[in-house]
Amino acid sequence: MTRRLGLLQVCAAGVLWGTGGLVVTVLHERDGLGAMTASAWRMGLAALVLVAFALLTGHRRAVRRALRDHPAPVMLIGCGTALYQGLYFVSVLMAGVTVATVVSLGLAPVLAAAWEHARARTRPSRHDLAILAAALVGLVLISTASAEGTSGPQDRPALGLLLAMAAGATYAATTVAGHTLARQVPPVALTTCATTAGALVLSPFLVVAALTGEPVAGDSAASWALLAYLGVATMALAYGLLYAGLRTTTGSAATIATLLEPISAAALAVALLGERIGPAGLVGAALILAAVAGLRARPPVP
């Protein structure tokens, strides 16, 4: 039951992340906010909310203890989270949404699983390979279907591909490190410390936007509400759920479970933007859901 709850928490994080892309798109179209500017607001507002929550709910001791006992791992996870966002968004501009999504999200579970089996000196079972294959094929299908009819600059595809690979490796590394640390640090404390570190890393992008004359923030209450949602729901709450779930879920399983992100994004695009997902996209979504269900059905590893 505990392991199932952990997977559900990770799945919920993936669903929340899937809504972030739509919010960033709306902010860009309405206010001209760049992807990195929105990311900086996302982590900055999340850090403020998490620090306030920790102070008001009596978690400040846990936060101080996490910084005292695990300063380097906490900071590295936060910086890795910020780095993953930056690498992914830049790869989208250079290589397109499909390549960036498939390579970064697809490479992460492969690397996480390879690391876990190498560390334990074990081999993946047929069940593990079937789940991974279903998840990766489903990711390719739904990402390709979701990208039909859209276009991006794609001005440097080779460099964009390398950045997407780096994003996937960073995502896998931070998830595996988060799995290790989540068993020693309470989720609220870990999320607060890591998010604050990531916010410090991304904050210079707000200064760069101001110096270059680009929009720094929204001009309306609706835009600020979207920024608040981006920080509270897709960052503070989502990563809190991720780290809570990682206490009972392996890093490789978590990277597969968070593949619900493109399903959530595609569903929102259909419901709110009127986009259409063809048969290939539906098959891809079904394969990802089957892979996640297979994870949930597995017995706990002793």
Backbone as CSV, one residue per row, in Angstrom:
resi,resn,N_x,N_y,N_z,CA_x,CA_y,CA_z,C_x,C_y,C_z
1,MET,0.832,-1.208,0.000,0.000,0.000,0.000,0.865,1.255,0.000
2,THR,1.949,1.244,0.793,2.832,2.399,0.853,3.509,2.628,-0.483
3,ARG,3.933,1.545,-1.115,4.598,1.678,-2.410,3.620,2.179,-3.460
4,ARG,2.384,1.710,-3.408,1.382,2.173,-4.366,1.109,3.657,-4.171
5,LEU,1.045,4.110,-2.911,0.833,5.526,-2.638,2.000,6.346,-3.189
6,GLY,3.220,5.832,-3.047,4.382,6.548,-3.574,4.309,6.723,-5.079
7,LEU,3.914,5.680,-5.790,3.776,5.787,-7.245,2.659,6.756,-7.625
8,LEU,1.570,6.746,-6.871,0.487,7.683,-7.147,0.953,9.122,-6.952
9,GLN,1.775,9.361,-5.943,2.300,10.710,-5.723,3.196,11.148,-6.876
10,VAL,4.027,10.241,-7.363,4.892,10.571,-8.495,4.053,10.810,-9.758
11,CYS,3.024,9.990,-9.957,2.136,10.176,-11.107,1.440,11.539,-11.045
12,ALA,0.997,11.930,-9.851,0.354,13.235,-9.694,1.319,14.360,-10.040
13,ALA,2.596,14.196,-9.683,3.598,15.197,-10.048,3.720,15.305,-11.563
14,GLY,3.724,14.168,-12.254,3.807,14.195,-13.711,2.616,14.895,-14.346
15,VAL,1.429,14.651,-13.809,0.223,15.310,-14.336,0.325,16.820,-14.151
16,LEU,0.783,17.268,-12.984,0.920,18.703,-12.736,1.964,19.322,-13.657
17,TRP,3.067,18.626,-13.885,4.082,19.149,-14.807,3.519,19.310,-16.218
18,GLY,2.616,18.418,-16.592,2.038,18.506,-17.922,1.229,19.767,-18.142
19,THR,0.708,20.363,-17.062,-0.058,21.605,-17.204,0.855,22.820,-17.332
20,GLY,2.119,22.671,-16.959,3.030,23.811,-16.981,3.307,24.331,-18.376
21,GLY,3.403,23.425,-19.356,3.691,23.854,-20.719,2.616,24.770,-21.269
22,LEU,1.365,24.448,-20.988,0.265,25.284,-21.456,0.322,26.663,-20.811
23,VAL,0.619,26.712,-19.515,0.693,27.999,-18.819,1.825,28.853,-19.386
24,VAL,2.985,28.244,-19.624,4.112,28.990,-20.199,3.750,29.505,-21.583
25,THR,3.039,28.695,-22.369,2.624,29.118,-23.709,1.691,30.315,-23.636
26,VAL,0.726,30.257,-22.732,-0.218,31.371,-22.590,0.502,32.636,-22.146
27,LEU,1.428,32.533,-21.206,2.172,33.695,-20.741,3.026,34.287,-21.858
28,HIS,3.573,33.426,-22.702,4.389,33.912,-23.815,3.529,34.642,-24.846
29,GLU,2.341,34.099,-25.131,1.475,34.714,-26.131,0.838,35.999,-25.614
30,ARG,0.498,36.037,-24.317,-0.182,37.214,-23.766,0.777,38.327,-23.382
31,ASP,1.897,37.950,-22.757,2.792,38.968,-22.194,4.193,38.942,-22.790
32,GLY,4.480,37.992,-23.671,5.798,37.930,-24.278,6.884,37.404,-23.374
33,LEU,6.520,36.720,-22.293,7.533,36.182,-21.383,8.294,35.045,-22.043
34,GLY,9.611,35.085,-21.937,10.428,34.002,-22.452,10.367,32.784,-21.552
35,ALA,10.786,31.654,-22.099,10.710,30.405,-21.341,11.568,30.459,-20.081
36,MET,12.786,31.016,-20.188,13.658,31.052,-19.021,13.175,32.081,-18.001
37,THR,12.567,33.171,-18.476,11.995,34.142,-17.541,10.859,33.500,-16.755
38,ALA,9.984,32.772,-17.461,8.887,32.084,-16.772,9.423,31.033,-15.803
39,SER,10.491,30.353,-16.185,11.080,29.344,-15.303,11.649,29.980,-14.039
40,ALA,12.275,31.155,-14.202,12.815,31.840,-13.042,11.700,32.255,-12.078
41,TRP,10.598,32.782,-12.617,9.450,33.109,-11.768,8.882,31.843,-11.126
42,ARG,8.841,30.784,-11.889,8.279,29.531,-11.379,9.011,29.063,-10.128
43,MET,10.345,29.005,-10.211,11.107,28.514,-9.064,11.174,29.554,-7.959
44,GLY,11.221,30.843,-8.327,11.278,31.883,-7.313,10.017,31.939,-6.467
45,LEU,8.858,31.939,-7.121,7.594,31.955,-6.377,7.415,30.672,-5.568
46,ALA,7.825,29.548,-6.142,7.730,28.284,-5.403,8.588,28.321,-4.149
47,ALA,9.791,28.883,-4.266,10.674,28.974,-3.100,10.056,29.837,-2.014
48,LEU,9.458,30.974,-2.398,8.821,31.849,-1.410,7.675,31.127,-0.692
49,VAL,6.858,30.412,-1.471,5.720,29.695,-0.889,6.206,28.586,0.050
50,LEU,7.225,27.866,-0.363,7.720,26.757,0.443,8.385,27.248,1.730
51,VAL,9.144,28.331,1.644,9.766,28.882,2.849,8.689,29.355,3.826
52,ALA,7.673,30.044,3.307,6.576,30.494,4.169,5.843,29.310,4.787
53,PHE,5.615,28.270,3.996,4.931,27.077,4.501,5.759,26.406,5.597
54,ALA,7.068,26.326,5.383,7.931,25.693,6.382,7.930,26.480,7.686
55,LEU,7.906,27.809,7.590,7.905,28.638,8.795,6.582,28.540,9.547
56,LEU,5.484,28.477,8.800,4.166,28.489,9.428,3.751,27.130,9.982
57,THR,4.326,26.065,9.470,3.898,24.722,9.873,4.921,24.012,10.753
58,GLY,5.949,24.714,11.171,6.905,24.101,12.079,7.923,23.201,11.416
59,HIS,8.158,23.375,10.111,9.153,22.558,9.411,10.514,23.240,9.334
60,ARG,10.662,24.401,9.959,11.929,25.121,9.807,13.093,24.351,10.408
61,ARG,12.830,23.591,11.474,13.913,22.786,12.037,14.374,21.713,11.065
62,ALA,13.420,21.096,10.382,13.779,20.075,9.390,14.565,20.693,8.243
63,VAL,14.198,21.925,7.847,14.924,22.612,6.781,16.350,22.902,7.223
64,ARG,16.508,23.429,8.434,17.855,23.713,8.946,18.678,22.435,9.080
65,ARG,18.030,21.363,9.525,18.738,20.099,9.679,19.185,19.552,8.321
66,ALA,18.344,19.707,7.300,18.710,19.250,5.961,19.904,20.027,5.425
67,LEU,19.901,21.339,5.639,21.026,22.160,5.181,22.297,21.848,5.967
68,ARG,22.142,21.501,7.236,23.307,21.214,8.066,23.893,19.831,7.777
69,ASP,23.011,18.836,7.615,23.478,17.462,7.459,23.771,17.081,6.009
70,HIS,23.055,17.672,5.063,23.224,17.293,3.652,23.322,18.527,2.759
71,PRO,24.224,19.444,3.026,24.245,20.685,2.237,24.554,20.470,0.768
72,ALA,25.581,19.665,0.466,25.974,19.479,-0.932,24.909,18.745,-1.748
73,PRO,24.385,17.586,-1.283,23.358,16.907,-2.084,22.109,17.753,-2.311
74,VAL,21.669,18.491,-1.294,20.479,19.317,-1.439,20.700,20.402,-2.488
75,MET,21.858,21.062,-2.423,22.160,22.110,-3.383,22.308,21.541,-4.793
76,LEU,22.928,20.373,-4.906,23.114,19.765,-6.224,21.777,19.385,-6.850
77,ILE,20.852,18.871,-6.055,19.534,18.519,-6.591,18.808,19.770,-7.072
78,GLY,18.895,20.844,-6.290,18.258,22.087,-6.712,18.873,22.658,-7.975
79,CYS,20.195,22.675,-8.028,20.869,23.171,-9.229,20.597,22.268,-10.426
80,GLY,20.528,20.958,-10.183,20.226,20.029,-11.267,18.836,20.237,-11.819
81,THR,17.874,20.526,-10.943,16.513,20.799,-11.391,16.474,22.039,-12.271
82,ALA,17.170,23.092,-11.843,17.220,24.316,-12.642,17.940,24.070,-13.965
83,LEU,19.031,23.307,-13.922,19.794,23.020,-15.133,18.970,22.215,-16.121
84,TYR,18.199,21.245,-15.620,17.357,20.438,-16.510,16.361,21.324,-17.250
85,GLN,15.714,22.236,-16.530,14.749,23.121,-17.176,15.404,23.941,-18.275
86,GLY,16.577,24.510,-17.963,17.259,25.333,-18.950,17.663,24.549,-20.180
87,LEU,18.273,23.380,-19.973,18.702,22.555,-21.105,17.517,22.126,-21.958
88,TYR,16.413,21.760,-21.302,15.242,21.297,-22.044,14.646,22.421,-22.892
89,PHE,14.449,23.593,-22.304,13.823,24.687,-23.044,14.691,25.141,-24.216
90,VAL,16.003,25.187,-24.020,16.887,25.578,-25.121,16.884,24.513,-26.213
91,SER,16.850,23.244,-25.822,16.805,22.179,-26.825,15.516,22.220,-27.630
92,VAL,14.409,22.645,-26.997,13.144,22.800,-27.718,13.301,23.829,-28.837
93,LEU,13.967,24.956,-28.531,14.143,26.000,-29.526,15.070,25.570,-30.650
94,MET,16.041,24.735,-30.339,17.031,24.364,-31.343,16.645,23.132,-32.154
95,ALA,15.976,22.177,-31.513,15.687,20.912,-32.193,14.207,20.614,-32.335
96,GLY,13.335,21.387,-31.703,11.905,21.132,-31.788,11.381,20.401,-30.564
97,VAL,10.074,20.509,-30.362,9.443,19.933,-29.174,9.560,18.412,-29.161
98,THR,9.325,17.777,-30.318,9.303,16.310,-30.354,10.646,15.725,-29.967
99,VAL,11.722,16.199,-30.610,13.054,15.677,-30.315,13.428,15.932,-28.864
100,ALA,13.187,17.151,-28.383,13.552,17.485,-27.010,12.794,16.621,-26.010
101,THR,11.498,16.422,-26.234,10.689,15.650,-25.290,11.062,14.173,-25.311
102,VAL,11.136,13.603,-26.506,11.423,12.174,-26.624,12.808,11.845,-26.078
103,VAL,13.806,12.651,-26.449,15.181,12.348,-26.032,15.364,12.572,-24.536
104,SER,14.910,13.732,-24.019,15.156,14.032,-22.611,14.346,13.129,-21.675
105,LEU,13.032,13.021,-21.924,12.198,12.181,-21.060,12.433,10.693,-21.316
106,GLY,12.794,10.331,-22.540,13.021,8.924,-22.858,14.351,8.414,-22.354
107,LEU,15.369,9.284,-22.358,16.698,8.852,-21.916,16.754,8.681,-20.400
108,ALA,15.970,9.479,-19.675,16.040,9.460,-18.212,15.758,8.087,-17.606
109,PRO,14.640,7.399,-17.945,14.407,6.086,-17.326,15.436,5.047,-17.722
110,VAL,15.987,5.156,-18.936,17.026,4.209,-19.363,18.272,4.377,-18.504
111,LEU,18.712,5.622,-18.334,19.915,5.879,-17.534,19.684,5.550,-16.063
112,ALA,18.501,5.891,-15.545,18.221,5.600,-14.137,18.212,4.093,-13.884
113,ALA,17.575,3.336,-14.783,17.537,1.884,-14.626,18.930,1.278,-14.760
114,ALA,19.709,1.769,-15.723,21.065,1.246,-15.920,21.922,1.492,-14.679
115,TRP,21.782,2.683,-14.084,22.551,2.991,-12.879,22.150,2.092,-11.715
116,GLU,20.852,1.913,-11.520,20.384,1.103,-10.399,20.826,-0.349,-10.537
117,HIS,20.736,-0.911,-11.749,21.147,-2.308,-11.931,22.659,-2.455,-11.837
118,ALA,23.403,-1.455,-12.341,24.864,-1.523,-12.241,25.301,-1.437,-10.782
119,ARG,24.630,-0.594,-10.024,24.992,-0.453,-8.617,24.653,-1.707,-7.823
120,ALA,23.524,-2.331,-8.151,23.112,-3.543,-7.440,23.697,-4.811,-8.053
121,ARG,24.394,-4.660,-9.194,24.974,-5.798,-9.922,23.909,-6.836,-10.273
122,THR,22.827,-6.337,-10.827,21.728,-7.194,-11.255,21.417,-6.920,-12.716
123,ARG,20.581,-7.764,-13.285,20.115,-7.579,-14.657,18.630,-7.283,-14.656
124,PRO,18.176,-6.417,-15.572,16.730,-6.150,-15.628,15.964,-7.394,-16.070
125,SER,14.822,-7.617,-15.459,13.997,-8.762,-15.827,13.248,-8.468,-17.124
126,ARG,12.612,-9.495,-17.681,11.799,-9.290,-18.879,10.646,-8.330,-18.591
127,HIS,10.133,-8.409,-17.391,9.053,-7.511,-16.996,9.526,-6.058,-17.013
128,ASP,10.728,-5.824,-16.477,11.292,-4.474,-16.473,11.487,-3.961,-17.892
129,LEU,12.049,-4.811,-18.751,12.310,-4.405,-20.141,11.012,-4.134,-20.894
130,ALA,9.981,-4.943,-20.624,8.692,-4.739,-21.299,8.072,-3.408,-20.891
131,ILE,8.136,-3.093,-19.595,7.595,-1.820,-19.117,8.350,-0.650,-19.728
132,LEU,9.682,-0.745,-19.751,10.492,0.337,-20.307,10.220,0.506,-21.798
133,ALA,10.132,-0.606,-22.525,9.861,-0.520,-23.962,8.493,0.091,-24.239
134,ALA,7.479,-0.331,-23.484,6.136,0.224,-23.682,6.118,1.717,-23.396
135,ALA,6.803,2.130,-22.341,6.833,3.544,-21.984,7.536,4.373,-23.055
136,LEU,8.658,3.874,-23.575,9.411,4.636,-24.566,8.672,4.712,-25.903
137,VAL,8.099,3.594,-26.342,7.314,3.618,-27.586,6.116,4.543,-27.439
138,GLY,5.452,4.477,-26.289,4.318,5.362,-26.049,4.728,6.819,-26.052
139,LEU,5.893,7.127,-25.471,6.385,8.507,-25.449,6.637,9.016,-26.861
140,VAL,7.266,8.186,-27.694,7.527,8.582,-29.086,6.223,8.850,-29.823
141,LEU,5.246,7.965,-29.669,3.978,8.102,-30.393,3.215,9.349,-29.965
142,ILE,3.075,9.558,-28.651,2.271,10.699,-28.206,3.001,12.018,-28.447
143,SER,4.336,12.026,-28.352,5.078,13.257,-28.617,5.001,13.630,-30.084
144,THR,5.108,12.617,-30.951,5.014,12.884,-32.387,3.624,13.360,-32.756
145,ALA,2.605,12.706,-32.197,1.226,13.097,-32.499,0.915,14.490,-31.976
146,SER,1.429,14.829,-30.800,1.163,16.142,-30.220,1.857,17.245,-30.987
147,ALA,2.965,16.922,-31.671,3.724,17.940,-32.390,3.233,18.148,-33.811
148,GLU,2.271,17.345,-34.277,1.773,17.506,-35.641,1.108,18.866,-35.800
149,GLY,1.517,19.547,-36.842,0.936,20.852,-37.105,1.622,21.981,-36.373
150,THR,2.606,21.679,-35.537,3.356,22.728,-34.856,4.750,22.801,-35.434
151,SER,5.387,23.913,-35.256,6.732,24.085,-35.768,7.524,24.960,-34.819
152,GLY,8.809,24.812,-34.834,9.684,25.624,-34.010,10.861,26.080,-34.834
153,PRO,11.737,26.870,-34.273,12.876,27.355,-35.015,13.752,26.240,-35.565
154,GLN,14.098,25.290,-34.714,14.913,24.146,-35.121,16.118,24.596,-35.943
155,ASP,16.787,25.663,-35.484,17.877,26.222,-36.270,19.189,25.473,-36.086
156,ARG,19.340,24.740,-34.972,20.571,23.987,-34.727,20.192,22.617,-34.184
157,PRO,19.703,21.735,-35.036,19.186,20.447,-34.556,20.230,19.574,-33.879
158,ALA,21.464,19.582,-34.383,22.494,18.729,-33.785,22.809,19.169,-32.363
159,LEU,23.013,20.468,-32.183,23.284,20.978,-30.839,22.062,20.790,-29.942
160,GLY,20.860,20.984,-30.505,19.644,20.768,-29.730,19.520,19.334,-29.248
161,LEU,19.918,18.376,-30.092,19.889,16.962,-29.707,20.849,16.700,-28.554
162,LEU,22.047,17.270,-28.616,23.016,17.093,-27.530,22.505,17.696,-26.226
163,LEU,21.870,18.867,-26.321,21.321,19.496,-25.127,20.167,18.674,-24.551
164,ALA,19.351,18.074,-25.422,18.269,17.214,-24.947,18.828,15.987,-24.226
165,MET,19.916,15.428,-24.762,20.563,14.301,-24.089,21.113,14.718,-22.735
166,ALA,21.706,15.900,-22.679,22.210,16.404,-21.398,21.061,16.638,-20.419
167,ALA,19.925,17.121,-20.933,18.756,17.322,-20.075,18.263,16.000,-19.508
168,GLY,18.204,14.967,-20.354,17.771,13.656,-19.887,18.706,13.084,-18.832
169,ALA,20.014,13.253,-19.057,20.985,12.752,-18.080,20.870,13.512,-16.754
170,THR,20.647,14.825,-16.845,20.493,15.630,-15.634,19.237,15.232,-14.876
171,TYR,18.152,15.024,-15.611,16.894,14.618,-14.982,17.050,13.266,-14.286
172,ALA,17.697,12.318,-14.951,17.911,11.004,-14.340,18.772,11.114,-13.093
173,ALA,19.842,11.914,-13.165,20.749,12.040,-12.028,20.061,12.683,-10.831
174,THR,19.284,13.745,-11.067,18.607,14.403,-9.952,17.524,13.511,-9.351
175,THR,16.866,12.699,-10.187,15.839,11.800,-9.663,16.453,10.698,-8.807
176,VAL,17.554,10.115,-9.296,18.233,9.076,-8.521,18.782,9.651,-7.219
177,ALA,19.389,10.848,-7.299,19.900,11.485,-6.079,18.756,11.843,-5.136
178,GLY,17.639,12.292,-5.704,16.485,12.611,-4.879,15.918,11.393,-4.183
179,HIS,15.973,10.241,-4.877,15.495,8.995,-4.269,16.336,8.636,-3.051
180,THR,17.644,8.812,-3.158,18.531,8.506,-2.037,18.306,9.464,-0.876
181,LEU,18.210,10.754,-1.193,18.089,11.758,-0.139,16.692,11.790,0.474
182,ALA,15.669,11.420,-0.319,14.291,11.481,0.182,14.062,10.524,1.346
183,ARG,14.886,9.496,1.462,14.749,8.562,2.576,15.372,9.095,3.859
184,GLN,16.116,10.202,3.752,16.782,10.760,4.920,16.244,12.136,5.306
185,VAL,15.599,12.818,4.370,15.121,14.180,4.599,13.618,14.232,4.347
186,PRO,12.834,14.857,5.223,11.396,14.991,4.994,11.114,15.713,3.670
187,PRO,10.027,15.339,2.978,9.739,15.928,1.663,9.648,17.448,1.670
188,VAL,9.019,18.029,2.697,8.879,19.490,2.743,10.251,20.150,2.839
189,ALA,11.105,19.626,3.687,12.434,20.208,3.847,13.260,20.056,2.573
190,LEU,13.222,18.878,1.961,13.987,18.649,0.743,13.497,19.544,-0.385
191,THR,12.178,19.642,-0.558,11.626,20.473,-1.619,11.959,21.942,-1.387
192,THR,11.868,22.400,-0.147,12.172,23.800,0.156,13.623,24.137,-0.143
193,CYS,14.526,23.319,0.319,15.956,23.591,0.115,16.337,23.512,-1.361
194,ALA,15.886,22.458,-2.037,16.259,22.279,-3.443,15.664,23.373,-4.315
195,THR,14.406,23.735,-4.063,13.757,24.759,-4.873,14.399,26.122,-4.655
196,THR,14.767,26.432,-3.424,15.434,27.704,-3.143,16.777,27.779,-3.860
197,ALA,17.516,26.674,-3.864,18.793,26.649,-4.582,18.577,26.844,-6.085
198,GLY,17.563,26.173,-6.626,17.270,26.337,-8.043,16.828,27.745,-8.386
199,ALA,16.074,28.369,-7.484,15.619,29.744,-7.717,16.805,30.703,-7.773
200,LEU,17.795,30.496,-6.925,18.990,31.343,-6.955,19.747,31.178,-8.264
201,VAL,19.757,29.955,-8.803,20.457,29.704,-10.061,19.757,30.395,-11.234
202,LEU,18.423,30.391,-11.228,17.668,30.952,-12.351,17.385,32.449,-12.226
203,SER,17.558,33.012,-11.046,17.222,34.435,-10.857,17.964,35.377,-11.797
204,PRO,19.215,35.120,-12.197,19.872,36.040,-13.136,19.129,36.210,-14.458
205,PHE,18.308,35.249,-14.849,17.581,35.383,-16.111,16.573,36.530,-16.048
206,LEU,16.070,36.853,-14.860,15.183,38.007,-14.721,15.959,39.299,-14.966
207,VAL,17.188,39.344,-14.479,18.035,40.520,-14.689,18.391,40.650,-16.170
208,VAL,18.714,39.520,-16.802,19.053,39.543,-18.223,17.873,40.030,-19.051
209,ALA,16.668,39.563,-18.726,15.486,40.004,-19.453,15.274,41.508,-19.302
210,ALA,15.495,42.026,-18.093,15.324,43.468,-17.865,16.367,44.272,-18.624
211,LEU,17.603,43.799,-18.641,18.665,44.539,-19.317,18.523,44.519,-20.834
212,THR,17.940,43.454,-21.367,17.780,43.337,-22.820,16.458,43.900,-23.317
213,GLY,15.659,44.450,-22.412,14.406,45.050,-22.819,13.270,44.072,-23.040
214,GLU,13.438,42.816,-22.647,12.373,41.835,-22.804,11.400,41.930,-21.617
215,PRO,10.159,41.454,-21.790,9.198,41.481,-20.674,9.708,40.654,-19.504
216,VAL,9.565,41.210,-18.310,10.045,40.540,-17.104,8.908,39.896,-16.327
217,ALA,7.716,40.484,-16.379,6.580,39.964,-15.626,5.295,40.272,-16.382
218,GLY,4.189,39.692,-15.894,2.902,39.916,-16.523,2.365,41.316,-16.240
219,ASP,1.444,41.768,-17.087,0.860,43.109,-16.956,-0.531,43.100,-16.361
220,SER,-1.066,41.935,-16.036,-2.442,41.867,-15.542,-2.528,40.909,-14.366
221,ALA,-3.659,41.004,-13.657,-3.882,40.100,-12.532,-3.962,38.655,-12.992
222,ALA,-4.536,38.437,-14.194,-4.636,37.076,-14.720,-3.252,36.487,-14.975
223,SER,-2.337,37.305,-15.473,-0.981,36.826,-15.738,-0.268,36.472,-14.438
224,TRP,-0.453,37.290,-13.413,0.158,36.972,-12.121,-0.464,35.720,-11.513
225,ALA,-1.749,35.525,-11.759,-2.392,34.301,-11.269,-1.796,33.074,-11.954
226,LEU,-1.520,33.195,-13.250,-0.893,32.080,-13.973,0.520,31.824,-13.457
227,LEU,1.272,32.903,-13.195,2.609,32.728,-12.633,2.541,32.064,-11.260
228,ALA,1.545,32.474,-10.467,1.381,31.862,-9.148,1.059,30.376,-9.276
229,TYR,0.182,30.037,-10.207,-0.135,28.621,-10.424,1.117,27.867,-10.862
230,LEU,1.889,28.484,-11.741,3.102,27.841,-12.236,4.057,27.522,-11.091
231,GLY,4.184,28.467,-10.152,5.100,28.247,-9.041,4.551,27.319,-7.977
232,VAL,3.283,27.515,-7.612,2.714,26.743,-6.501,2.390,25.314,-6.922
233,ALA,1.671,25.160,-8.045,1.184,23.837,-8.436,2.239,23.014,-9.169
234,THR,2.846,23.597,-10.213,3.750,22.803,-11.053,5.161,22.714,-10.503
235,MET,5.462,23.478,-9.442,6.803,23.415,-8.859,6.746,22.976,-7.405
236,ALA,6.172,23.814,-6.532,6.182,23.501,-5.104,5.423,22.212,-4.802
237,LEU,4.166,22.133,-5.245,3.368,20.949,-4.964,3.870,19.733,-5.728
238,ALA,4.197,19.910,-7.014,4.621,18.773,-7.843,5.914,18.148,-7.317
239,TYR,6.895,18.982,-6.997,8.156,18.418,-6.501,8.016,17.889,-5.077
240,GLY,7.117,18.482,-4.296,6.836,17.899,-2.987,6.274,16.492,-3.116
241,LEU,5.358,16.313,-4.076,4.808,14.982,-4.333,5.881,14.033,-4.852
242,LEU,6.757,14.538,-5.728,7.820,13.690,-6.265,8.725,13.178,-5.153
243,TYR,9.197,14.080,-4.299,10.117,13.654,-3.246,9.426,12.792,-2.196
244,ALA,8.137,13.029,-1.976,7.392,12.151,-1.070,7.276,10.755,-1.670
245,GLY,7.001,10.687,-2.962,6.889,9.390,-3.619,8.203,8.664,-3.727
246,LEU,9.308,9.405,-3.859,10.619,8.769,-3.995,11.073,8.060,-2.723
247,ARG,10.376,8.292,-1.631,10.738,7.594,-0.395,10.449,6.097,-0.495
248,THR,9.492,5.732,-1.336,9.123,4.314,-1.472,9.182,3.833,-2.917
249,THR,9.664,4.682,-3.834,9.698,4.336,-5.253,11.117,4.492,-5.778
250,THR,11.572,3.575,-6.613,12.912,3.680,-7.178,12.972,4.831,-8.175
251,GLY,14.185,5.308,-8.432,14.354,6.394,-9.380,13.918,6.032,-10.782
252,SER,14.217,4.799,-11.220,13.830,4.385,-12.567,12.317,4.295,-12.700
253,ALA,11.652,3.766,-11.672,10.189,3.698,-11.714,9.585,5.095,-11.723
254,ALA,10.185,6.019,-10.977,9.668,7.388,-10.932,9.789,8.063,-12.288
255,THR,10.912,7.861,-12.992,11.066,8.493,-14.303,10.064,7.944,-15.309
256,ILE,9.657,6.687,-15.146,8.625,6.138,-16.023,7.255,6.689,-15.634
257,ALA,6.990,6.759,-14.335,5.687,7.259,-13.877,5.462,8.707,-14.286
258,THR,6.521,9.511,-14.315,6.356,10.917,-14.678,6.171,11.102,-16.179
259,LEU,6.193,10.023,-16.949,5.861,10.129,-18.378,4.379,10.426,-18.578
260,LEU,3.630,10.473,-17.489,2.256,10.969,-17.575,2.220,12.457,-17.938
261,GLU,3.364,13.119,-17.838,3.428,14.548,-18.178,2.965,14.828,-19.602
262,PRO,3.505,14.151,-20.644,3.009,14.450,-21.996,1.547,14.081,-22.211
263,ILE,1.042,13.070,-21.479,-0.382,12.738,-21.589,-1.223,13.875,-21.044
264,SER,-0.828,14.400,-19.893,-1.548,15.527,-19.306,-1.518,16.741,-20.221
265,ALA,-0.349,17.014,-20.800,-0.224,18.164,-21.700,-1.094,17.988,-22.941
266,ALA,-1.097,16.779,-23.494,-1.907,16.531,-24.684,-3.393,16.642,-24.381
267,ALA,-3.814,16.123,-23.220,-5.230,16.200,-22.847,-5.678,17.651,-22.688
268,LEU,-4.831,18.485,-22.082,-5.169,19.899,-21.924,-5.228,20.601,-23.278
269,ALA,-4.315,20.249,-24.180,-4.325,20.863,-25.502,-5.604,20.521,-26.254
270,VAL,-6.083,19.295,-26.086,-7.332,18.892,-26.733,-8.523,19.617,-26.101
271,ALA,-8.542,19.701,-24.776,-9.693,20.269,-24.075,-9.776,21.784,-24.193
272,LEU,-8.616,22.462,-24.124,-8.635,23.921,-24.051,-8.229,24.610,-25.349
273,LEU,-7.388,23.973,-26.142,-6.902,24.604,-27.364,-7.518,24.035,-28.625
274,GLY,-8.340,23.002,-28.482,-8.999,22.426,-29.648,-8.094,21.597,-30.531
275,GLU,-6.902,21.216,-30.033,-6.015,20.372,-30.834,-6.561,18.950,-30.906
276,ARG,-6.103,18.224,-31.910,-6.591,16.862,-32.119,-5.427,15.879,-32.037
277,ILE,-5.647,14.807,-31.312,-4.656,13.748,-31.182,-5.156,12.537,-31.961
278,GLY,-4.362,12.107,-32.919,-4.768,10.998,-33.777,-4.638,9.651,-33.105
279,PRO,-4.891,8.583,-33.886,-4.797,7.225,-33.337,-3.431,6.902,-32.748
280,ALA,-2.362,7.389,-33.381,-1.020,7.102,-32.867,-0.845,7.687,-31.466
281,GLY,-1.357,8.898,-31.266,-1.256,9.516,-29.948,-2.048,8.757,-28.896
282,LEU,-3.219,8.264,-29.281,-4.030,7.490,-28.338,-3.341,6.175,-27.974
283,VAL,-2.735,5.537,-28.968,-1.991,4.301,-28.690,-0.813,4.596,-27.774
284,GLY,-0.117,5.719,-28.032,1.006,6.097,-27.179,0.575,6.327,-25.742
285,ALA,-0.543,7.038,-25.557,-1.053,7.274,-24.211,-1.413,5.959,-23.533
286,ALA,-2.020,5.054,-24.272,-2.398,3.759,-23.701,-1.165,2.959,-23.276
287,LEU,-0.099,3.020,-24.087,1.127,2.289,-23.742,1.767,2.856,-22.474
288,ILE,1.791,4.179,-22.355,2.368,4.782,-21.146,1.542,4.411,-19.921
289,LEU,0.224,4.489,-20.048,-0.636,4.120,-18.929,-0.453,2.649,-18.551
290,ALA,-0.293,1.794,-19.561,-0.069,0.374,-19.281,1.265,0.165,-18.560
291,ALA,2.289,0.927,-18.976,3.591,0.814,-18.313,3.498,1.248,-16.856
292,VAL,2.796,2.356,-16.602,2.640,2.829,-15.225,1.833,1.825,-14.401
293,ALA,0.789,1.256,-15.012,-0.005,0.239,-14.302,0.849,-0.987,-13.994
294,GLY,1.745,-1.325,-14.910,2.648,-2.449,-14.663,3.587,-2.179,-13.511
295,LEU,4.049,-0.948,-13.387,4.867,-0.581,-12.238,4.095,-0.758,-10.939
296,ARG,2.850,-0.327,-10.965,2.022,-0.384,-9.765,1.724,-1.817,-9.352
297,ALA,1.692,-2.693,-10.358,1.315,-4.083,-10.060,2.493,-4.916,-9.574
298,ARG,3.715,-4.376,-9.673,4.869,-5.156,-9.288,4.974,-5.319,-7.773
299,PRO,5.409,-6.475,-7.339,5.612,-6.658,-5.898,6.785,-5.847,-5.416
300,PRO,6.805,-5.449,-4.155,7.944,-4.678,-3.620,9.218,-5.491,-3.632
301,VAL,10.326,-4.800,-3.924,11.630,-5.461,-3.964,12.187,-5.537,-2.554
302,PRO,12.597,-6.752,-2.106,13.131,-6.870,-0.734,14.449,-6.093,-0.573
